[in-house]
Amino acid sequence: MFESSVRERRRHMKKASTSKADQEIPELKREQLRVGVRGKYFKHFTQGSNVVVLEPEIQKAFPTSEVVNKALANMLAFAQETQGLTGRSKRTSCKRAAV
């Protein structure tokens, strides 16, 4: 008798289910939906969302993202051109590995 009353209480204490299957959600028909726009967010997606915070004096020298990108591209090209001029020889690194 005691065991059955405990089961009865547990059955009434269960929380209501919140899954989609248990909710009353009306099914929409295709005519009720709007027509999608292909590529609506493509431009925004390709631009990315990298945000860089510049210090005020740097911001004065490089006011737009185009100017920043051009300066960085030039610096990268310069670094790649001069890399062979200032790089260490492979022989030095081989000596260290042998020791």
Secondary structure, 3 states (H helix, E strand, C coil): CHHHHHHHHHHHHCCCCCCCCCCCCCCCCHHHCCCCCCCCCHHHHHHCCCCCCCCHHHHHHCCCHHHHHHHHHHHHHHHHHHHHHHCCCHHHHHHHHHC
